[in-house]
Amino acid sequence: MTESMPADTSRHLRVAFLGIGLMGAPMTANLLKAGFDLVLWNRTASKCEPFASQAEIAATPAQAAAGADVVITMLENGQVVNEVLVHQGVIEAAKPGAVIIDMSSVQPSLARDHAQRAEVRGAGYLDAPVSGGTRGAEAAVLSIMAGGCDEHLEKVRGVLEAMGSVTHIGPVGAGQLAKLANQAIVGITIGAVSEAMLLAAKGGADPVAVRQALLGGFAGSKILEQHGQRMIDRDFAPGAPARIQLKDMRMILDEARAEGLTLPLAQQVHNEYLSLVANGHSEVDHSGLLLELEHLNGTRLGSVGPGPKE
């Protein structure tokens, strides 16, 4: 196992963080807590204000990147990442020797394109998407899946480890492939938990007791533990919005087609998220897939008989 960079070395890196949203805000807080010198940018500038006394706030993403040793993007999708890195000049502004880390979830092909553009500028590049949601971001226990060369990873390992644990997956693009695998498991498992909970409750079982019993067996999982509880509580405030899970399911299918694969489960779950979003639930947590299943069946988790459609 590779040792982390000494704290006195890594803490001297100046870090630009672009994207202060649901995930980016707690990640920024942990980098500040670890002692890094930060410059921040967000399209909605007010989201940077809670950190104004601790970090520099840049007017543009290129301004934030200029002079930074490490540039981190945590943005909504590949289109936005490409807009910021390419069209708004972040890669062009990066100094030689800087490392650009895209921690968003984007297409593997886009990660490879950005790496090539960074190389022309003499900068390094890692695709390093994360798993763990807002809870993992707040607790600095994100699972970080890094694609890129060892040299670039070791230079920024101390930065990444301030936000979670890092696994080097392989060359550029491999981190995004791992994230797609993660999101396939997450999306499909949310669908399975939704169906299982509704099935048990509809037959008269107590969903609270069912979840507790299943956690002790082979069906136990983080999804059942956390999202199963969300379903019982009907707490669908977004940790990861349904529209983002839909975007990820679409990328999974696009990558599968490019590789000549057919993924029936991923296709079905994609269609369910598509319906969920079309029915006005784009901003609910992705565990809110239960709402689409309830809508389809005209019932509600825990109800004995037919209930109102969501």
C-alpha positions as CSV (number, residue, x, y, z in Angstrom):
1,M,0.0,0.0,0.0
2,T,1.4,3.4,-1.0
3,E,2.1,5.8,1.8
4,S,0.4,9.1,1.9
5,M,2.4,12.3,1.2
6,P,3.8,13.9,4.4
7,A,1.3,16.4,5.7
8,D,3.9,19.2,5.7
9,T,4.4,18.7,1.9
10,S,0.8,18.2,0.8
11,R,-0.6,21.1,2.8
12,H,1.5,23.5,0.8
13,L,-0.5,22.7,-2.3
14,R,-2.9,25.5,-3.4
15,V,-6.2,23.9,-4.4
16,A,-8.9,25.4,-6.7
17,F,-12.3,23.8,-6.1
18,L,-15.0,24.3,-8.7
19,G,-18.5,23.4,-7.8
20,I,-19.8,24.1,-4.3
21,G,-23.0,22.1,-4.4
22,L,-24.5,19.3,-2.3
23,M,-21.3,17.3,-2.5
24,G,-18.8,20.1,-3.2
25,A,-19.7,22.1,-0.1
26,P,-18.8,19.3,2.5
27,M,-15.8,18.3,0.5
28,T,-14.6,21.9,0.6
29,A,-15.2,22.0,4.3
30,N,-13.0,19.0,4.8
31,L,-10.2,20.4,2.7
32,L,-10.2,23.5,4.8
33,K,-10.3,21.5,8.0
34,A,-7.2,19.6,6.7
35,G,-5.4,23.0,6.3
36,F,-5.3,23.4,2.5
37,D,-5.1,26.8,0.9
38,L,-8.3,27.0,-1.2
39,V,-9.7,29.2,-4.0
40,L,-13.3,28.5,-4.8
41,W,-15.7,29.1,-7.7
42,N,-19.3,28.2,-8.2
43,R,-21.7,29.3,-11.0
44,T,-24.1,30.5,-8.2
45,A,-21.6,32.6,-6.3
46,S,-23.7,32.8,-3.1
47,K,-22.9,29.1,-2.5
48,C,-19.3,30.1,-1.9
49,E,-20.2,32.7,0.8
50,P,-20.1,30.3,3.8
51,F,-16.4,29.8,3.1
52,A,-15.6,33.4,2.3
53,S,-13.7,33.9,5.6
54,Q,-11.5,30.8,5.0
55,A,-10.9,30.7,1.3
56,E,-10.5,33.0,-1.7
57,I,-13.5,33.3,-4.0
58,A,-12.8,33.6,-7.7
59,A,-15.0,35.4,-10.2
60,T,-14.4,32.9,-13.0
61,P,-13.3,29.2,-13.1
62,A,-10.2,30.2,-15.1
63,Q,-9.3,32.7,-12.5
64,A,-9.6,30.1,-9.8
65,A,-7.4,27.6,-11.8
66,A,-4.6,30.1,-12.5
67,G,-1.8,29.6,-10.1
68,A,-3.3,26.5,-8.4
69,D,-1.3,23.3,-7.9
70,V,-4.5,21.2,-7.9
71,V,-7.8,22.0,-9.7
72,I,-10.8,20.0,-8.6
73,T,-14.1,19.9,-10.4
74,M,-17.3,18.6,-8.8
75,L,-20.0,19.5,-11.3
76,E,-23.4,18.1,-12.3
77,N,-22.6,16.3,-15.6
78,G,-20.2,15.9,-18.5
79,Q,-21.7,18.9,-20.4
80,V,-21.1,21.2,-17.5
81,V,-17.6,19.8,-16.9
82,N,-16.6,20.3,-20.5
83,E,-18.0,23.8,-20.5
84,V,-15.9,24.8,-17.5
85,L,-12.7,22.9,-18.4
86,V,-12.6,23.7,-22.1
87,H,-14.9,26.6,-23.0
88,Q,-14.4,28.6,-19.9
89,G,-10.7,28.1,-20.0
90,V,-9.7,26.1,-16.9
91,I,-7.4,23.8,-18.8
92,E,-5.9,26.7,-20.7
93,A,-5.4,28.6,-17.4
94,A,-3.8,25.6,-15.6
95,K,-0.1,26.1,-15.0
96,P,2.5,23.5,-16.1
97,G,2.8,20.8,-13.5
98,A,-0.7,21.4,-12.0
99,V,-3.0,18.4,-11.7
100,I,-6.6,18.7,-12.7
101,I,-8.9,16.2,-10.9
102,D,-12.4,15.8,-12.2
103,M,-14.5,14.3,-9.3
104,S,-17.7,14.6,-11.2
105,S,-19.4,11.6,-13.0
106,V,-18.8,12.0,-16.7
107,Q,-18.4,9.7,-19.8
108,P,-15.0,7.8,-19.8
109,S,-14.4,9.1,-23.3
110,L,-14.8,12.7,-22.1
111,A,-12.3,12.1,-19.3
112,R,-9.8,10.8,-21.9
113,D,-10.3,13.9,-24.0
114,H,-9.7,16.3,-21.1
115,A,-6.6,14.4,-20.1
116,Q,-5.2,14.9,-23.6
117,R,-6.0,18.6,-23.5
118,A,-4.3,18.9,-20.1
119,E,-1.2,17.1,-21.4
120,V,-0.8,19.6,-24.2
121,R,-0.7,22.3,-21.4
122,G,1.9,20.4,-19.4
123,A,-0.7,19.6,-16.7
124,G,-1.7,16.3,-15.2
125,Y,-5.2,14.8,-15.1
126,L,-7.1,12.4,-13.0
127,D,-10.7,11.2,-13.3
128,A,-11.7,10.6,-9.7
129,P,-15.4,10.2,-9.2
130,V,-16.8,9.3,-5.8
131,S,-19.3,7.2,-4.0
132,G,-20.8,7.7,-0.5
133,G,-23.2,10.5,-1.1
134,T,-23.6,13.6,1.0
135,R,-23.2,11.6,4.2
136,G,-19.8,10.3,3.0
137,A,-18.8,13.7,1.9
138,E,-19.6,15.3,5.3
139,A,-17.7,12.5,7.2
140,A,-14.7,12.6,4.8
141,V,-15.2,8.9,4.1
142,L,-15.9,9.0,0.3
143,S,-14.8,6.1,-1.8
144,I,-12.7,7.8,-4.5
145,M,-12.0,5.9,-7.7
146,A,-9.0,7.3,-9.5
147,G,-8.0,6.9,-13.1
148,G,-4.7,8.3,-14.3
149,C,-1.0,7.8,-13.9
150,D,0.8,7.0,-10.6
151,E,2.9,10.2,-10.7
152,H,-0.2,12.5,-10.8
153,L,-2.0,10.5,-8.2
154,E,0.9,10.5,-5.7
155,K,1.3,14.3,-6.1
156,V,-2.3,14.9,-5.0
157,R,-2.9,11.8,-2.7
158,G,-2.9,14.0,0.4
159,V,-5.6,16.2,-1.1
160,L,-7.8,13.3,-2.0
161,E,-7.3,11.5,1.4
162,A,-8.7,14.6,3.2
163,M,-12.0,13.7,1.6
164,G,-12.0,9.9,1.7
165,S,-10.2,6.7,0.7
166,V,-8.5,6.5,-2.7
167,T,-8.3,3.4,-4.9
168,H,-6.2,3.6,-8.1
169,I,-8.4,1.9,-10.7
170,G,-6.2,2.2,-13.8
171,P,-5.5,4.6,-16.6
172,V,-7.5,7.7,-17.4
173,G,-11.2,6.8,-17.8
174,A,-11.0,3.8,-15.5
175,G,-12.2,5.8,-12.5
176,Q,-15.3,6.8,-14.5
177,L,-15.8,3.1,-15.5
178,A,-15.7,2.2,-11.9
179,K,-18.3,4.9,-11.0
180,L,-20.6,3.6,-13.8
181,A,-20.3,0.1,-12.2
182,N,-21.1,1.6,-8.8
183,Q,-24.1,3.5,-10.1
184,A,-25.4,0.4,-11.9
185,I,-25.4,-1.5,-8.6
186,V,-26.9,1.4,-6.7
187,G,-29.7,2.1,-9.2
188,I,-30.6,-1.6,-9.6
189,T,-30.4,-2.2,-5.9
190,I,-32.7,0.7,-5.1
191,G,-35.2,-0.8,-7.5
192,A,-34.9,-4.2,-5.8
193,V,-35.3,-2.7,-2.3
194,S,-38.3,-0.7,-3.5
195,E,-40.0,-3.8,-5.0
196,A,-39.2,-6.0,-2.0
197,M,-40.4,-3.5,0.6
198,L,-43.7,-2.8,-1.3
199,L,-44.3,-6.5,-1.8
200,A,-43.8,-7.3,1.8
201,A,-45.9,-4.4,3.1
202,K,-48.7,-5.1,0.6
203,G,-49.0,-8.6,1.9
204,G,-49.4,-7.3,5.5
205,A,-45.9,-7.5,6.8
206,D,-44.4,-4.6,8.9
207,P,-41.9,-2.9,6.6
208,V,-39.8,-1.8,9.6
209,A,-39.5,-5.4,10.8
210,V,-38.8,-6.7,7.3
211,R,-36.0,-4.3,6.7
212,Q,-34.5,-5.1,10.1
213,A,-34.7,-8.9,9.4
214,L,-33.2,-8.5,5.9
215,L,-30.2,-6.5,7.2
216,G,-29.0,-9.6,9.1
217,G,-28.9,-11.8,6.0
218,F,-27.5,-12.0,2.5
219,A,-29.8,-9.2,1.3
220,G,-28.2,-6.7,3.7
221,S,-26.6,-3.7,2.0
222,K,-25.9,0.0,2.5
223,I,-28.9,0.6,0.1
224,L,-31.3,-1.4,2.3
225,E,-29.8,0.2,5.5
226,Q,-29.9,3.8,4.4
227,H,-32.4,4.0,1.5
228,G,-34.7,1.4,3.0
229,Q,-35.0,3.6,6.0
230,R,-35.6,6.6,3.8
231,M,-38.5,4.8,2.1
232,I,-40.0,3.9,5.5
233,D,-39.7,7.5,6.7
234,R,-40.7,8.9,3.3
235,D,-37.7,11.1,3.6
236,F,-36.8,11.9,0.0
237,A,-34.9,15.1,0.5
238,P,-32.1,14.8,-2.1
239,G,-28.7,13.4,-1.1
240,A,-28.4,12.4,-4.8
241,P,-31.3,13.7,-6.9
242,A,-33.2,11.3,-9.1
243,R,-32.3,13.3,-12.2
244,I,-28.6,12.6,-11.5
245,Q,-29.2,8.9,-11.1
246,L,-31.1,9.0,-14.5
247,K,-28.1,10.7,-16.0
248,D,-25.8,8.0,-14.7
249,M,-28.1,5.2,-15.9
250,R,-28.1,6.8,-19.3
251,M,-24.3,6.9,-19.3
252,I,-24.2,3.2,-18.3
253,L,-26.3,2.2,-21.3
254,D,-24.3,4.4,-23.6
255,E,-21.1,2.8,-22.5
256,A,-22.6,-0.6,-22.8
257,R,-23.7,0.0,-26.3
258,A,-20.2,1.3,-27.2
259,E,-18.8,-2.0,-25.9
260,G,-21.4,-4.1,-27.6
261,L,-23.1,-5.2,-24.4
262,T,-26.8,-5.6,-23.5
263,L,-27.6,-4.8,-19.9
264,P,-31.3,-5.7,-19.3
265,L,-31.5,-4.7,-15.6
266,A,-29.8,-1.4,-16.2
267,Q,-32.2,-0.7,-19.1
268,Q,-35.3,-1.4,-17.0
269,V,-34.1,0.7,-14.1
270,H,-33.2,3.5,-16.5
271,N,-36.8,3.4,-17.8
272,E,-38.2,3.6,-14.2
273,Y,-36.1,6.6,-13.4
274,L,-37.1,8.2,-16.7
275,S,-40.8,7.8,-15.7
276,L,-40.1,9.1,-12.1
277,V,-38.5,12.2,-13.5
278,A,-41.2,12.6,-16.1
279,N,-43.8,12.5,-13.4
280,G,-42.3,15.5,-11.7
281,H,-39.9,13.9,-9.2
282,S,-36.6,15.0,-10.7
283,E,-35.4,16.6,-7.4
284,V,-36.3,13.8,-5.0
285,D,-33.6,11.6,-3.7
286,H,-32.8,8.6,-5.9
287,S,-34.4,6.4,-3.2
288,G,-37.6,8.0,-4.3
289,L,-37.8,5.4,-7.1
290,L,-40.3,3.9,-4.7
291,L,-42.7,6.7,-5.7
292,E,-42.7,5.5,-9.3
293,L,-43.4,1.9,-8.1
294,E,-46.2,3.2,-5.9
295,H,-47.6,5.2,-8.9
296,L,-47.4,2.2,-11.1
297,N,-49.3,0.0,-8.6
298,G,-51.7,2.6,-7.3
299,T,-50.7,1.9,-3.7
300,R,-48.3,3.2,-1.0
301,L,-45.7,1.5,1.1
302,G,-47.4,0.3,4.3
303,S,-50.9,0.7,3.0
304,V,-53.2,-2.3,3.3
305,G,-55.3,-1.4,0.3
306,P,-55.0,0.8,-2.8
307,G,-53.8,4.3,-1.9
308,P,-53.5,7.6,-3.8
309,K,-51.1,7.7,-6.6
310,E,-48.1,10.0,-6.1
